[in-house]
């Protein structure tokens, strides 16, 4: 035991000089048995160690890159399920006698078999498999690897001797994936019934239970980030709480995390052949620094949802007639826009089977393709969608239809068929699915894809995810105002209140730039959209809209610069992109800027100075792996006076260590020496309402 611990300590010290957020980590994920007979899964950034005898259990989960410490303080079951009302732990090792801290010496002497649990049978080692096919396009980063490289561990469990006969045909598979170069573990369950009867009721009680040391929880420093692959509010929960079993000990309140399905009712799903749970993502950050935590979460998103890095420049068209469409396409081709979306209110109908209409759309899309422009369209698909009454979701408290469609009814089959047929016939390659399934239950007992209220949330989530996966495998670009990124969605709103786009133009621009600054802590730039109301949106009238564009060129340029400069797509919604040669030149200037530097502009943002409208503000894109441009900083002066100041620019995450070369707008390069904290002091001179940008290499 001492020898093994010493080896880990030496390994950590060897690699401690490397920072996975800056340096390329080339070590591969490994798995093997230790001298103690345990199974060790590691990628040199984290490790998870499993006991194999007397049963399977996680006995250590270590941070090897930041704190060189153990996350765990107690053994827990690997998972918990219920079959026909009987609760089973998965993994038959009882917790150690006290859980305030892990006394491993005592545990090795007293480890006890839980005879009532599903017991370890065998394990298999493979490689990660992609949940859906994906080929990068639309100028996504060239370094995408899909599926991610690493190791997939499948651990098989069989029912205990006392279980009813029907349960002895059930196998539980606990899946773990660890990936190269990132301190991330992903876990989920598969439950398989080989009897073929399909008469077992299954509940996923807990997919993951970890008893952690205080700093790793939100009650401490939040060094361990845990999420599921389902949108928030859809019945999956990451519940942090203090352990009841040790709460009675004065001064001892250790936390645990439980990843479970939790709604206003128990989720019970008929087990027919095989069912899978949601996935749990466990990211070992090991730091309380806000920027570092954000960058780590962004790496997770880029790894498990790489399609979110596609970032076409799109236009929301409000007029669906053929002449208006083609006029907009001509303008887009002139200035370099890449995608047109038939907006809400345009008259677009993706579910139409009218032959004349389909021929018109097909002809118009062919015209757009001839100009190198992709076309998509808006559709309201579930939430607040009114469909035929036998497809509506039923409220379990009233027995009456809700105001939304049930996505596990025949509506799913109809919608998918209409969507795919329309795409096949017209060439549509993008969808903006407003109102995707939002997590509500349905008490109907005669819908084709669910049994009753108990399994309706589970089945609706599965089918909404499947809908997006089918589209993603066709390379369809998907805007969805929800968090279906791990199922194939491309973008959601950047976290704004839509009413801000009805504010007067300057107020809208200012509030939106502040919002982007804040929201890019939570999201990579390319997974969110903002909004430019070229025509009236919600309200606000002439004071809010940008039309006529020639009269509002300064505000228009600020909108183009702050969104394209942030790498954040905006919905430019109206009927044209320019109205004069002056505004055409303006749009072309910033589109060309974005396209020239797209490879760095779609990378992560370092938050330099938040906008307060009293002086300059700035954000900076970084790419530590680039052999050329490692940073691009946007700087804004929103005030009515010229500003001359010095801006401290943090360069640690660019990967530069000693010196940096900086150029303002591709002018002469200046040499700077980095301070001990890796920052440089950048002189800034900006006129009133001035915008500039700096390249860093």
N, C-alpha and C positions, 0 to 999 in steps of 0.2 A: 504493500500500500504506500509506504514512504517512497519507494523507488519510483512508482508510477506518478505520484504527486510531484516529485522532484523533476521528472522528465517534462511534465507539463510546464512547470515553472521555468525551466531552461528554454523550452520552445517559445514561451511567451516573451522572454527577454530577448531572444534572437530576433523576433519579428516586431518588437515594440517600436522600433524606429520607423516602421512603415505606417502610413495612415491610409486606410482603404478608401477614404473619400478624396484622396489626392494621388496616391501611388497606384499603379497597376499591380494588383495582387494576382500572381500567376499560380499560386498553390492550388492544387486540385482537392476536391472533397474526397475524403477517404473513410473507409469503414473496416473495422477489424476487431478481433477479440484481444483483450488485455491479459496480462499475467494472472489477473484475478478471475478470469473467465467471464468478464463482462463484455458487452458489445459497445464499441466507441465509434460514434459518428462525428466527424470533425472536418472543418475546412480551414483551420489555423486561426480563424477569427472567433469562432464559437465551437463548443462541443456539447454533445448530449450522450450520456452514458446510461446503458440499460443493463439491469440485472436479468439473467436468464434462468437462474435457479434460486429458490424453488419455483419461481414463476417470473413472468416478465414485468418489469417496472422501471421507470425512470429514476435513477438514483443520483444523477448529477446533471446539471445544465450550467455550463460555464461561459463566462465572458472572458475571452482570451486576448482581446485587442485593446480594451480601455482600462478595466479595473483589475484584471487577473483575479477574479473572485467567482465564487459559486452563487448562482441565483437562488438555488433551492434551500429550503430549511426543513423539508418533510417529504416523505413518500406519499403519493396519492394514487388512486387508480388511473390508468391511462385514459379511461372514458367510462361513462355510465349510460346504459340503455335500459328501456323497459320493454318487455315482450309480454303481451296479453296481461298487463297489470303486474308482472313480476319484475322487480328491479334487479339488474345485474351489474356489478362492477366488471370492467374489462381489465384483466391483469390481477392475479390473485395474491398480491403481497399486501399485508395489513400495514397501516401507517406505524411509524415508530411511536414509542410510548408517550413521548412529548414532542410537540411540533414548534416550540419556540425557537429552536435551532436544531440543526441536524448533527446529532452525535453519531458519527459514522462507525466509530469503534463499537459502540453499544449495538448499533443496527446490525453489524456483521455477526454479532454473537446471537442476536435474538430474532432475526428476520423470520416472519411467520407467514405461513400460507393461509390465504382466505379461501376456504373450501367452497364457498358459495358463489365465487366469481367465475366468469369465462376464463379458461386457462390457456396459457401459451402453448401453441402447437409447433409452429415452425416460422421461419422468416425467409424472405427472398430479397435479393439486392438487384436493382436495375438502374435505369437512367430516367430522368424526368420525361414525362409525356405531355405534349401540348394539349390543353383542353379544347382547342380548336386550331385549325390550320390558319397560318398567317404568313404572307409574303410582304415584306416592307415595300411601300411605294409612297408617292406624294412627298418625296424628298425627306423621308424619315432618315434618322442617323444610320450611317453605314456600318456601325459596330453592333447592331442588334443581333442577338443570338436567340433563336426561337425553335424549340423550347430552350430554356436556360440550361446550361451545363451544370451537372452536379450528380447527386445520388438519390435514388428513390428506394426507400426501405419499406417493404410490406410485411407486417407482422400478423400472423393468423392465430385466432383464438377459437376454442371449442367450448361448448356448454358444459357446466358441471354435472356430476353424476345424478344429482337430485332433480334436475330440470325435467319438466314434462317431455314426453317423447317427441312431440312436434318441435320443441326447441332444440333438440339434439341434431336436427338437420340444419341448424343455423350456424353459419360461420361469420365471425366478425373480423374484418381486416382493418387494422390501424395503419394508415399510410403516413410516412414522414418523407419530406423532401428537404434537402439542404443543397445550396447552390455555391458554386465557386465564387469567391471574391466578395461576398456580402454576408454579414452576420444575421442571417435570416433562416428560420425554420418554418415550414408549412406542414400542417397536419389535418387529416380528415379521416372519416370512417366510411367503409363500405360494409353493408350488412347483407348477407347472401342466404337465401333459403333454397336448399337443394331438393326439398320434398316435392315441389311443384304444385302444392295445394293452394298457396296464396291466401291462407286463412289466419295469418298471424298479424296482430296489431303491434306496430313498432313506434316507440317514442325515443328520440335522441335526447337524453337528459343532459349529458355533458360530453362535449367533444374534446375538451382539454380542461384539466384541473391542475393548476400549479400553485403550490404553497411557496411563496417567494419571500426573500429577505426584504425588509422595509424599503430600502432605496430604490428597488426595481418597480415599486408600485406607485400609483398616483398619490398615495398618502405620504410617499417619500419624495424621490427625485424623478420618477417616471422614466427610469433608465430602460425599462422594457416596454416596448410599444406592441400592443396586441389588438388586432382587428380581425374581422371576418371578410370573406369575399362577397358578401351580400350587401345591398344598400342599407343604410341605417333605417330603423323603423320597420323592417320587414320580418320581424319575428326572431332574428338572431341577435344575441346580446353577449357582450363582453362585460361580465359583472365582477367588479372588484369589491371585496368585502373583508372585514376582519373575521378570523376564524372563531366560531363560537366555542370550539373545544378548548381554546386557551384564553378566551376573554375573561374567564374567572380568575386568572392568575394576575395579581396586581402588577401594573406596569408593563404587562406583556400583551401586545395587541398585534400579532403577526397577520399580514394580509394574504389573501389568496385571490386568484382569478379563475372564474368559471365561465367557459364559453358554451352557451346553451341556446336552445330555442326557448323563448319566453314571450308569451302573448297573454291576452286576457283569458285564454283557455288553453288546455293541454293540446299540443300538436300530436295527433295519433294518425299514423300513415299505414295503410295496408301493405304488408311486406309481400310483394309479388316478385319473385325471383331475386331482385337486387335493388337496394336503395343506397344512395350516398348522402352524406351530410354536407353542410357547408364546409369551406376550408377556413382554417385558422392561420393567420400570419403572425409570427412571433419575431419581431425585429429587436435585436439586442443593441441598443444605442449606447448605453453606458456613459452618458453625458447629459448634463442639464442645460447645456448651451442651446439657445433657441435656434440659431442658424444651423448648428451641427445636426440637431434633431430633425429640422426641416429637410436638409440635404439627404439624410439617411432615409427618411420616408419617401423622398422623391426617387431615390435609387430603387426602392422596392417597387414603386409604380412603374418605372421604366423597364424593370426586369420582368414583372408579371403581367403588364398590360402595355407592351411595346408599341402597339398601334396608336396609343394616345399621343405619340410624338409626331404623327402626321399633322401638318398644320397649313392647309391650303388657305389662300386669301379668297374669302367668299363674299358674295353680294346677295342680299335678301331682296328679291324682286316682288313688288306689290301688285303688278299688273300682269296677268297671265295670258293676255291676248298675244297672238303670233307677231304682229308688227312691233308691239312694245318689247316683247321678249328679244326679238332679233336686234332691235336698236340697242338694248342693254348689252347684248352679247358683243356687238360691234365696239361699244365703248370699253367693255372689259378687255377685249383683245388689244385695244389701243394702249391701255395703261398697264396691262399685265396681270389683271385679276385672273383667278384660276378656277373658280367654281361659282355657279349661280344656283340659288335655292329659291324655288317658288315659295314665297312666304305665306303665312296665314293671312287671309283676306285677299289673296290674289285670285281666288276662284279655282285653284289647283285641286284636283281630286284624284288621288293615287288609287282609290278603290273603284274607279269608274270602269265599266265594261262597254261604254259607248264607243262604237267603232270609229265614228268621225272624230271624236275627241282624242282617242288613242292615236289615230293617224296624224292629227295635228301635233300632239306632243312628240311623237316619234320623229316627225319631220323637223320640228324645232330643235330637238336634242341632236339630231344629225348635223344640223347647221352649227350648233355650238361646238360639237366635236371637231368639225372642220376648222374651227378657230382655236382648237386646243383647250377647250373649256369643258369641264365636267358639270353635270346638272343633277340637282336633287330636289326634293319636295317635302312639304309639310303634311303631317297627318296626326290627328288626335286618336290615340289607340286604345286607351283603357280608362284612366282616371277622368271622371266627369263625362265620359263618352256614353251617349245614348244609343243603344242597339236594340234589336228585337227583344221582347220581354223575356223570352226563355233563355237569353244569354246574359241577362243582367245579374249582377251580384245581389244576393239576398241577405238582408240584415238579420242576424240571428235573434236580436231582441224584439223586432217588430214583425218579422216574417215577410216584410215587404221589400221590393227592390230598392237597393241603394241608388245613388246617382251615377254609378260607374259600372262598366262591363266586367264580368268575371272572366279572367284570362285563362281559366281552366274549363271553360265551357266550349261549345261549338264555335264561339266567336274567334278563338285562337286559330282554329283550322281555316275558317273563312278568311280572316285577316291575312294569315301567312300566304294562302293561295292567291288572294288578290294582289298582295304586294309583289310576290315573285313573278306572277303572270304579267303585271304591269311593267316590271323591270325588264323582263325578257322581251317584251314587245316594243318597248320604247327606248331602251338603253339608259334608263335612269340609274345612277350609280351612287346616290346619296339619299339618306332619309333623315328628316328631322321629326322624330316621334315624340310629339308632345303628350303629356299624360301617360307615361308608361305605368305598368302595374305598381301601385303605391303601398302595398302591405296590408290591405284590408281583407277580411275573411268573407266567405260566402257560405250560407247555410243551405243552399240548394242540395237536394239529394238525387237530382236527375241530370246533372251536368256530366258530360262525357269524360272529363279528365280528373274529376275528384269525386270522393264518396259523399262527404258532408262537410259541415263546418270545421271538423277537427283536422282534416288534411288539406283544406282549401288554400291556406297560406303557403304551405310547403309546395303544393303542386303549381300554384300560380307563379311563384318565384322560379321554379324549375323551367316552366314553359316560356316565361318572359326572357330568361337567360338563353334558352334554346333559340328563341326567335332572333335574338341579337347575334348569337354564334353562327347561325345559318347565313345571316347577312354578312358578317365579318369574313366568312370563308369565301364569299363572293367578292371580296375587296370593297364592299360597300362602306362608305363613310357615314358615321352615325352620330348625330346630335341627339342627346336625350337628357332632359332636365332631371336627372337622378344619378345614382352612383353605380351604374351597371358597367363599370370599366373592366372588371375582371371577366365579364361575359361578352365583351367585344365592343362596348360603347366607346365613342371617340371623345366627346366633349359634353360638358354641362355648363350651366351658368357659373361665372367666376365667384359667386357668393354674394351677389348684389341684391339690392331691393329694386325691383323693376321700376318703381315710381321715381327713382333718381333720374331716369332718362326723360322725365317730364319736367325736370328742373330747368331753369334758364341755362343756356349753353355753357357759360363759364363755370357756373356752379356744378353742373353735370360733369364737365371735364375734370374739375378739381376733385370732387368727391370720388369719381371713378378712378383717378390715378392713386388716391389714397387707398381705395378699396383693393386695387390690384396689388399694391405694395403689401398689404396685409394678407390677402388671399394667397399670394405666391409663397407664403410660409407653409400653407396647407396643400397647395397643388403645384404641379409643374406648369409652366406657362401655357403649354399647348393643350392642356386638358380642360381649359375653361374658355368661355366666350364673354365678351363685353358687348356694348351696343352703341351704335351711332345713329340716332333718329334723323336721317336725312329729311324725312317727312314726319308728321305728328305720330307719336307712339303713346298710347294711353291718353295723354293730355298735354297741357303745357302750351299748346298753340304756337304762335310765331316766335315766342321767346325761347322755346325749347328746340324747335326743328332747325336744321342747318340749311334748308332751302329758303330763298335762292342762294346757291353756293357761292356765287361771285360776291355776294354782300357779306359773307361770313368766312372769308378765306383764312383769317388768322385762327379762328376757332377750329375750322376744318383741318388746318395743318396740325394744330395741337392734337386733335383726335387721332389723325393718321400717325403722327410721330410717337405718341405715348403708347398706342396699342401695337403698332408694328415694331416699335423699339423695345417693347416688353416681350415680343414673341407671342402675344396673346391675340387670338383672332377676335375680331369684332364683327357684329352683324350690321353691316352698312345697309340700312333698310330704306328703300325708296324706289324711284323709277329711273334714276340715272346717277352716274358717278361724277360727272362734270357738266357744267353748263356754258363754259367759255374756255378759250385756250389757256387762260391763266389758271383756272381750277384744274384743267387737264394736266398742265405742267406740274402742279402741286401734287396731284395723286401719283403721277408717274415718278416723280422724284423719290417719294417715300416707298413706293412699291419696289423700285429698283434698288434702293438701299436695303430693304428687307431681303430681297432675293440674293443680293451680293453677299450678305452676311448671315444668311439663313442658318448655316451650320452652327454658328455660335448663338444666334438669337433664339433658337429653340432649346438651348441648354438652360441650366438652372440659374436662378437669380440670387445674387448676394444683395442684401438690403443695406444700402449705403446711408441714405438720409431720407426719412419719411417726409412727404410734403406737408408743410404747415402754412403755406402761402405767404410766409413772411420773408423767405429767402430761398436759396436754391434747394432742390431735392434731386435725388439720384438713386438709380438701381443699376446693377452691373451683372451681365451674364458672364459665366466662367466655364472654361473647358480645360481642366488640368492635363488631359491626355492629348491635346492638340500639339502638333509640332510647329505650329505657326501662331495664330491668334489665340491667346489664352483668356482674354477678357475683352468685353465691350461695355463701356459705361455710358449710360444716357444721363444727361444733366439738363434740368429745366429751371428757368427763372420765371415764375408765374407773377412776379411783382411788376409794378408800373415804373420801377427805377432800375438803372443799370446796377449790376452787382459785380464787385471785384473782391474775391475772397480766396481762401485756401480750403480745399476739400480733402479730408483724410479718406483715402481709399484702401480698404483692406484687401490684400492680395494673397493671403495664405492659401485659399482654395483654388487659386489659379495654378498652383504648383511651383510658382516662382519663389526663390529663396533669398537671392542676394541682390540681383539687379533686374530692372524692368525697362523696356523701351515703350514709350507712349507717344501716340500721334493723335492730334485733334483733327478729325475729319480728313484723314489721309494727307495731312501736311507733314512738315518735317518731323522726324522721330527724335525724341528727347530721352536721354538716359536718366534713370532714377535709381538711387540706392535704397533698398528696403530697410526700414527700421527694424529693431529687434522683434517687434510684434508683427512683422510682415506688412506694414502699411507704408504708403507713400503719401506725401502731401502734394496735392495736385492744384496748381494755380488755376482759378476760374475767372474768366472775364466774360460776362454775358450782358447784352443790352436788355432793356425792358422787354418782357415776353419773349426772351430768347431761348433757343434750344440748341444744344450741341451734343456731340458724342466723341468718345475717345476709344482708340484701339490700343490694346496692351499685349505685348509679346515679350 
